Amino acid sequence: MDSDYIKIFSGNFLISNRIKAELMDIGITPVIKDETESGRLAGFPSAMQGVQEIYVQSEEADKAKSVVDRVTAITDSE
C-alpha cells in the first residue's frame, strides 16, 4: 500500500504539540504517531517515551517543513 503521507518531524511531546498547533493555524491537518500512547493502550510499554512523529500529506510537505524549521529554531534558542 502506498502512502501519501511524509514524516516531517520526530521529537518530544511539547515541540510536537507546538508544531501541530502552528500547522493547524495554516490549514494543514497533521497525523500524529505516538508509540508511547499506542503501547499504553495495547498494554505494552514503549522504549521511546514521549517521542511523537508528525506526518503530513506529501503536497503539503514543503509548507509544513518550513513551520517545523521555524518552531525548532525558536525552541532551540529558548
C-alpha positions in Angstrom: 0.0 0.0 0.0 1.4 3.4 -1.0 1.2 6.2 1.5 0.5 9.9 0.6 2.0 11.0 3.9 5.5 12.1 4.7 7.2 12.3 8.1 8.3 15.9 8.8 9.2 15.7 12.5 10.1 13.3 15.2 10.7 14.6 18.7 9.3 15.3 22.1 5.6 15.9 23.0 5.9 19.6 23.8 7.5 20.6 20.5 5.2 18.3 18.6 2.2 20.0 20.1 3.5 23.4 19.2 4.2 22.3 15.6 0.7 20.7 15.4 -0.9 24.0 16.5 1.1 26.0 14.0 0.2 23.6 11.2 -3.5 23.7 12.1 -3.4 27.5 12.1 -2.3 27.5 8.4 -4.8 24.8 7.4 -2.6 21.7 7.5 -4.0 18.8 9.4 -1.1 16.6 10.6 -1.2 13.0 11.6 0.5 12.3 15.0 2.0 8.9 15.7 2.7 8.3 19.4 4.3 4.9 20.1 4.1 5.5 23.8 0.3 6.1 23.8 -0.3 3.2 21.3 1.7 0.9 23.5 0.0 2.0 26.7 -3.5 1.4 25.1 -2.4 -2.0 24.0 -0.9 -2.9 27.4 2.8 -2.8 26.3 5.5 -0.4 27.4 7.3 1.6 24.7 11.1 2.1 24.7 10.7 5.6 23.2 8.9 7.5 25.9 7.4 10.9 24.9 8.5 10.8 21.3 6.0 11.6 18.6 6.2 11.6 14.9 4.3 14.1 12.7 3.2 13.3 9.2 1.5 15.5 6.6 0.2 14.9 3.1 3.0 15.0 0.5 1.7 18.0 -1.3 1.8 20.0 2.0 5.2 18.8 3.0 7.3 21.9 1.8 4.9 24.3 3.6 4.9 22.1 6.7 8.7 21.7 6.8 9.1 25.5 6.9 6.8 25.5 10.0 8.9 22.8 11.6 12.1 24.7 10.9 10.8 27.9 12.4 9.4 26.2 15.5 12.5 24.1 16.1 14.7 27.2 15.6 12.7 29.1 18.2 12.7 26.2 20.7 16.5 25.7 20.2 17.1 29.3 21.1 14.9 29.3 24.3 
